[in-house]
């Protein structure tokens, strides 16, 4: 199948320079553990639980698969249903004074049957020194999150496994302001992105897909570092989806954090704001799965601003809210607007929400018209594929020119 992804004028070319920090950095996740995990003897008390609903994960997977097959394929992957809630530190959960004078707020949230959870905060105002965590099944946690993780007073968390999670906030002694935290949405997952009980998640894309560390990807180590996997909340479907995007250089080379993806993934300000981008979600071995240090879903950042989008050419350009952490070693890819025909193309993407894969397109590159009346040879075609393929989750990934 010929799936058209990249507009002709914006085919991605060889990257030209390495990213350097220029502003406040996004914090790496799974840093210092939550207080309750580090000091269980001091926090052994009942935590109020908010049961927000339930989900039949198997049924929702079947429904979303059938829907995708019955309509024009978009190659974005549905991952969760959104449940609207109102759970706040002022009226839910429990506060506790700790021996060192700090205060701890905790609440447990359950969406029965969910494979994993993510949370949307309508208010996320934390005093200096305060840190918030999300703790899922098996004591897997994401955090610490601080007020620096939100530039507009809202926040979307990373995913945690299981159908029950604890939100934990610790406010330091002597804090000069109070915490204003309210959860507005719970994303009840049905894909099992942690591969705990179902055969989904890492390693479950088609067998013809090729890990980026295999020989096909060896000539493109920098381009691979420019590609990120992300979840976002879709305005119309009121659920979360997975797509792929590319961190881009701009003409002045001032290292603004532009991220190129597809308009059928992100096309509104609210969708861009809900983005959670994961870097380095890839296997360190060609055959099988071997996570990088820290795990598959560890290098994440939150939020973006929509800068440009166009439906007929199916592109969206967002600017990420934070500079990627220097230790993540990301790359800013270059781009080519000349329209010159490349000798071939390479795609780098996350099919079915799997670890990063590499696909070889036609050689030389071929074009087709995707705009309709008034357009001629508007897009590069990704297929027919010579090696690998694309699947749901690959949407938004760019094409790289073969060296």
C-alpha positions as CSV (number, residue, x, y, z in Angstrom):
1,X,0.0,0.0,0.0
2,X,1.3,3.5,-0.9
3,X,0.9,5.6,2.2
4,X,1.7,9.3,1.6
5,X,3.2,10.9,4.6
6,X,5.7,13.7,3.7
7,X,4.7,16.8,1.7
8,X,7.0,17.3,-1.3
9,X,8.2,20.7,-0.1
10,X,9.2,19.5,3.3
11,X,11.0,16.2,2.8
12,X,13.4,15.8,5.7
13,X,17.1,15.7,4.7
14,X,20.3,14.9,6.5
15,X,20.6,16.7,9.9
16,X,23.3,19.3,10.1
17,X,24.0,20.0,13.8
18,X,23.6,18.7,17.3
19,X,21.1,20.2,19.8
20,X,22.3,22.5,22.6
21,X,20.3,23.7,25.5
22,X,19.1,27.3,25.3
23,X,16.4,27.6,28.1
24,X,15.0,25.7,31.1
25,X,15.4,21.9,30.7
26,X,12.6,19.3,30.8
27,X,13.4,17.0,33.8
28,X,14.2,13.4,33.2
29,X,11.6,11.0,34.7
30,X,12.0,8.4,37.4
31,X,14.4,10.5,39.4
32,X,14.3,10.5,43.2
33,X,11.6,8.1,44.2
34,X,8.3,9.3,45.8
35,X,8.4,9.8,49.5
36,X,5.9,7.0,50.1
37,X,8.1,4.4,48.3
38,X,11.3,5.6,50.0
39,X,9.7,5.7,53.5
40,X,6.8,3.2,53.5
41,X,6.9,2.9,57.3
42,X,6.1,6.6,57.6
43,X,3.2,6.6,55.2
44,X,1.4,3.4,56.0
45,X,-2.2,4.7,56.1
46,X,-5.4,4.3,54.0
47,X,-5.6,6.4,50.9
48,X,-9.0,7.5,49.6
49,X,-9.8,5.9,46.3
50,X,-11.8,7.6,43.5
51,X,-13.4,5.1,41.2
52,X,-13.9,7.0,37.9
53,X,-15.4,4.3,35.7
54,X,-14.5,1.1,33.9
55,X,-13.4,0.0,30.5
56,X,-13.5,-3.3,28.5
57,X,-10.0,-3.2,27.1
58,X,-10.5,-6.1,24.7
59,X,-13.7,-4.7,23.3
60,X,-12.2,-1.2,22.8
61,X,-9.2,-2.6,21.0
62,X,-11.5,-4.5,18.6
63,X,-13.7,-1.5,18.1
64,X,-10.9,0.9,17.3
65,X,-9.3,-1.7,15.0
66,X,-12.5,-2.2,13.1
67,X,-13.1,1.5,12.8
68,X,-9.5,2.0,11.4
69,X,-10.0,-0.7,8.8
70,X,-13.4,0.6,7.7
71,X,-12.2,4.2,7.0
72,X,-9.3,5.8,5.1
73,X,-6.2,4.6,7.0
74,X,-4.6,7.4,9.0
75,X,-1.9,5.3,10.7
76,X,-2.4,6.9,14.1
77,X,-3.0,4.5,17.0
78,X,-5.9,4.8,19.5
79,X,-4.6,4.1,23.0
80,X,-7.2,5.2,25.6
81,X,-10.6,6.6,26.3
82,X,-10.8,9.9,28.2
83,X,-13.0,10.0,31.4
84,X,-13.9,13.5,32.6
85,X,-13.4,14.0,36.3
86,X,-12.8,16.6,39.0
87,X,-10.3,15.4,41.5
88,X,-8.4,18.1,43.4
89,X,-6.0,18.5,46.3
90,X,-8.6,20.8,48.0
91,X,-11.5,18.4,48.1
92,X,-10.2,14.8,47.5
93,X,-7.6,12.5,48.8
94,X,-5.8,13.0,52.2
95,X,-3.1,15.4,53.5
96,X,-0.6,14.3,56.1
97,X,2.0,16.2,58.0
98,X,5.4,14.5,57.8
99,X,8.1,14.4,60.6
100,X,10.3,16.9,58.7
101,X,7.5,19.5,58.5
102,X,6.7,18.8,54.8
103,X,3.1,17.9,53.8
104,X,2.1,15.0,51.7
105,X,-1.1,14.8,49.6
106,X,-2.2,11.5,48.1
107,X,-5.2,10.2,46.2
108,X,-5.8,6.9,44.5
109,X,-7.6,6.8,41.2
110,X,-9.1,3.6,39.6
111,X,-10.6,3.0,36.1
112,X,-11.4,-0.7,36.4
113,X,-10.1,-2.8,33.5
114,X,-7.7,-0.2,32.1
115,X,-4.4,-1.5,31.0
116,X,-2.6,1.8,31.8
117,X,-3.4,5.3,32.9
118,X,-2.5,8.9,32.1
119,X,-3.9,12.1,33.7
120,X,-4.8,15.5,32.5
121,X,-4.5,18.4,35.0
122,X,-6.7,21.4,34.4
123,X,-4.8,23.2,37.2
124,X,-1.1,22.5,38.0
125,X,0.2,25.2,40.3
126,X,2.9,24.0,42.7
127,X,4.9,26.0,45.2
128,X,8.7,26.2,44.9
129,X,10.2,22.9,45.9
130,X,7.0,20.9,45.6
131,X,7.1,17.7,43.5
132,X,4.3,15.5,42.2
133,X,4.4,11.8,41.2
134,X,2.1,9.3,39.5
135,X,2.6,5.8,40.8
136,X,1.1,2.8,38.9
137,X,1.1,-0.9,39.3
138,X,4.2,-2.7,40.6
139,X,5.3,0.6,42.2
140,X,6.2,1.9,38.7
141,X,6.3,5.7,39.0
142,X,6.7,8.8,36.8
143,X,8.2,11.9,38.3
144,X,9.1,14.2,40.0
145,X,7.0,16.8,38.2
146,X,7.4,20.4,39.2
147,X,5.8,23.7,38.2
148,X,8.4,23.9,35.5
149,X,6.7,21.1,33.6
150,X,3.7,23.4,32.9
151,X,4.0,26.7,31.1
152,X,0.2,27.4,31.0
153,X,-1.0,26.1,34.4
154,X,-2.1,22.8,32.9
155,X,-0.3,19.5,32.6
156,X,-0.6,16.0,31.0
157,X,1.2,13.2,32.7
158,X,3.2,10.3,31.3
159,X,1.6,6.8,31.3
160,X,1.8,4.3,34.2
161,X,0.8,0.7,34.1
162,X,-2.4,-0.9,35.6
163,X,-5.9,0.3,36.3
164,X,-5.1,2.1,39.6
165,X,-2.7,4.8,40.2
166,X,-1.7,7.0,43.2
167,X,-1.1,10.7,42.7
168,X,1.3,11.9,45.3
169,X,2.3,15.5,46.0
170,X,4.9,16.6,48.6
171,X,5.1,20.2,49.6
172,X,8.3,21.3,51.5
173,X,8.3,22.9,54.9
174,X,7.8,26.7,54.9
175,X,6.2,26.8,51.4
176,X,5.1,30.4,50.8
177,X,2.1,29.4,48.6
178,X,-0.4,26.5,48.5
179,X,-0.7,23.8,45.9
180,X,-3.5,24.2,43.4
181,X,-3.9,20.8,41.7
182,X,-6.9,19.4,39.9
183,X,-7.2,16.4,37.7
184,X,-9.7,17.0,34.9
185,X,-9.3,13.8,32.8
186,X,-8.2,10.2,33.2
187,X,-7.1,8.3,30.1
188,X,-8.2,4.7,30.6
189,X,-5.9,2.7,28.4
190,X,-6.8,-0.4,26.4
191,X,-3.5,-1.2,24.5
192,X,-1.3,-2.3,27.5
193,X,1.7,-0.2,26.4
194,X,3.8,-1.8,29.2
195,X,3.1,-5.3,27.9
196,X,2.1,-6.6,31.4
197,X,-0.8,-8.9,30.6
198,X,-1.6,-8.5,26.9
199,X,0.4,-9.1,23.7
200,X,0.6,-5.4,22.9
201,X,3.1,-2.7,23.4
202,X,6.9,-3.0,22.8
203,X,7.8,-5.7,20.3
204,X,4.3,-6.2,18.8
205,X,4.4,-4.5,15.4
206,X,4.6,-6.6,12.3
207,X,7.6,-9.0,12.0
208,X,8.8,-7.3,8.9
209,X,9.6,-4.1,10.9
210,X,13.3,-3.4,11.5
211,X,14.8,-2.0,14.7
212,X,16.8,1.2,14.1
213,X,20.0,-0.3,15.3
214,X,20.0,-2.9,12.5
215,X,22.2,-2.5,9.4
216,X,19.4,-0.6,7.5
217,X,19.5,2.1,10.1
218,X,23.3,2.3,10.7
219,X,23.9,5.1,8.2
220,X,21.4,7.3,10.0
221,X,22.4,7.6,13.7
222,X,21.7,11.3,13.9
223,X,18.3,11.2,12.1
224,X,17.2,8.4,14.5
225,X,17.9,10.7,17.4
226,X,15.6,13.4,15.9
227,X,12.5,11.1,16.0
228,X,10.1,11.0,18.9
229,X,7.0,9.0,19.8
230,X,4.1,10.9,21.4
231,X,0.7,10.6,22.8
232,X,-2.0,13.4,22.5
233,X,-5.6,13.9,23.3
234,X,-7.8,14.1,20.2
235,X,-10.4,16.9,20.4
236,X,-13.1,15.1,18.4
237,X,-12.7,11.5,19.6
238,X,-12.0,12.4,23.2
239,X,-9.3,9.7,23.5
240,X,-5.5,9.5,23.3
241,X,-3.6,8.5,20.2
242,X,0.0,7.7,19.3
243,X,1.8,9.3,16.5
244,X,5.4,10.0,15.5
245,X,7.3,13.3,14.8
246,X,10.7,14.8,14.0
247,X,12.6,17.5,15.8
248,X,13.6,20.1,13.2
249,X,16.3,22.8,12.7
250,X,15.1,26.2,11.7
251,X,16.7,28.6,9.1
252,X,18.5,30.8,11.7
253,X,19.9,27.7,13.4
254,X,18.8,29.1,16.8
255,X,17.7,25.7,18.1
256,X,14.1,26.4,18.7
257,X,12.3,23.2,19.5
258,X,10.2,22.7,16.4
259,X,8.6,19.3,16.0
260,X,7.1,18.3,12.6
261,X,4.2,15.8,12.5
262,X,0.9,15.2,10.7
263,X,-2.3,17.4,10.8
264,X,-4.5,14.3,11.1
265,X,-2.7,13.8,14.5
266,X,-2.4,17.3,15.8
267,X,-4.3,20.2,14.3
268,X,-5.5,22.4,17.3
269,X,-3.9,24.3,20.2
270,X,-5.5,22.0,22.7
271,X,-4.2,18.9,21.0
272,X,-0.7,20.3,20.9
273,X,-0.9,21.3,24.5
274,X,-1.8,17.7,25.5
275,X,1.3,16.2,23.8
276,X,3.7,14.0,25.8
277,X,6.8,13.2,23.8
278,X,9.1,10.3,24.5
279,X,12.7,10.2,23.2
280,X,15.0,7.2,22.8
281,X,12.1,4.7,22.8
282,X,14.1,2.1,21.0
283,X,15.8,-1.3,21.4
284,X,19.6,-1.4,21.8
285,X,19.7,-4.7,19.9
286,X,18.8,-5.5,16.3
287,X,17.1,-8.7,17.1
288,X,14.4,-8.7,19.9
289,X,13.9,-6.1,22.6
290,X,16.6,-4.6,24.9
291,X,15.6,-1.3,26.6
292,X,18.1,1.6,27.0
293,X,19.3,2.5,30.4
294,X,16.3,3.8,32.4
295,X,13.7,1.9,30.4
296,X,11.6,2.4,27.2
297,X,9.3,5.3,28.4
298,X,11.7,7.4,30.5
299,X,12.9,10.4,28.5
300,X,9.7,12.4,28.3
301,X,8.6,16.0,28.0
302,X,5.2,17.7,28.1
303,X,3.2,20.2,26.2
304,X,3.6,22.1,22.9
305,X,2.3,25.2,21.1
306,X,0.8,24.8,17.6
307,X,2.7,27.0,15.1
308,X,1.3,26.0,11.7
309,X,-0.9,23.3,10.2
310,X,-2.6,22.6,6.9
311,X,-5.1,19.8,6.3
312,X,-4.7,19.2,2.5
313,X,-0.9,18.8,2.8
314,X,-1.4,17.0,6.2
315,X,1.3,18.7,8.2
316,X,1.5,20.2,11.6
317,X,4.4,22.1,13.1
318,X,4.5,22.5,16.9
319,X,7.0,24.1,19.2
320,X,7.8,21.9,22.3
321,X,7.3,23.6,25.6
322,X,10.7,22.7,27.0
323,X,14.2,22.0,25.6
324,X,14.9,18.3,25.6
325,X,17.3,17.3,28.4
326,X,20.9,17.3,27.3
327,X,21.5,13.7,28.5
328,X,18.8,12.5,26.0
329,X,21.2,13.4,23.2
330,X,18.5,14.4,20.7
331,X,19.2,15.8,17.2
332,X,17.7,18.6,15.2
333,X,17.1,17.3,11.7
334,X,17.7,19.5,8.6
335,X,15.1,19.7,5.8
336,X,14.9,20.2,2.0
337,X,12.5,22.5,0.2
338,X,14.0,22.3,-3.2
339,X,11.8,19.5,-4.5
340,X,14.9,17.6,-6.0
341,X,14.2,13.9,-6.4
342,X,16.2,11.9,-3.9
343,X,17.9,8.6,-4.8
344,X,15.7,7.0,-2.2
345,X,14.0,7.5,1.2
346,X,14.2,6.2,4.7
347,X,11.4,6.4,7.2
348,X,11.9,6.3,11.0
349,X,8.8,5.8,13.1
350,X,6.9,3.9,15.8
351,X,4.5,1.4,14.2
352,X,1.8,0.1,16.6
353,X,3.4,2.1,19.4
354,X,6.4,-0.2,19.2
355,X,10.1,0.7,19.7
356,X,11.6,2.9,16.9
357,X,11.8,1.2,13.5
358,X,13.4,2.0,10.1
359,X,11.8,1.5,6.7
360,X,13.3,1.7,3.2
361,X,11.1,3.4,0.5
362,X,11.3,3.4,-3.3
363,X,14.5,4.2,-5.0
364,X,14.5,6.7,-6.6
365,X,11.8,8.6,-4.6
366,X,8.4,8.9,-6.2
367,X,5.7,11.5,-6.0
368,X,1.9,11.8,-6.3
369,X,-0.8,14.4,-5.8
370,X,-2.6,14.4,-2.5
371,X,-4.2,17.9,-2.6
372,X,-6.8,17.5,-5.3
373,X,-7.7,20.3,-7.7
374,X,-4.7,22.6,-8.3
375,X,-2.0,20.3,-7.0
376,X,0.6,18.4,-9.0
377,X,3.1,16.0,-7.5
378,X,2.6,17.4,-4.0
379,X,3.9,14.5,-1.8
380,X,6.6,12.0,-1.7
381,X,5.3,8.4,-1.4
382,X,6.6,6.1,1.2
383,X,5.9,2.9,-0.7
384,X,6.0,0.4,-2.1
385,X,8.4,-0.5,0.7
386,X,11.7,-2.3,-0.1
387,X,12.3,-3.2,3.6
388,X,9.9,-2.7,6.6
389,X,6.5,-1.2,6.5
390,X,4.3,1.4,8.4
391,X,1.5,0.8,10.8
392,X,-0.8,2.7,13.1
393,X,1.5,4.9,15.2
394,X,3.7,5.7,12.2
395,X,1.6,8.8,11.3
396,X,3.5,12.1,11.3
397,X,7.0,10.6,10.7
398,X,9.1,12.3,8.1
399,X,11.1,10.9,5.2
400,X,14.9,11.1,5.2
401,X,16.9,11.3,2.0
402,X,19.1,8.4,1.4
403,X,22.8,9.4,1.6
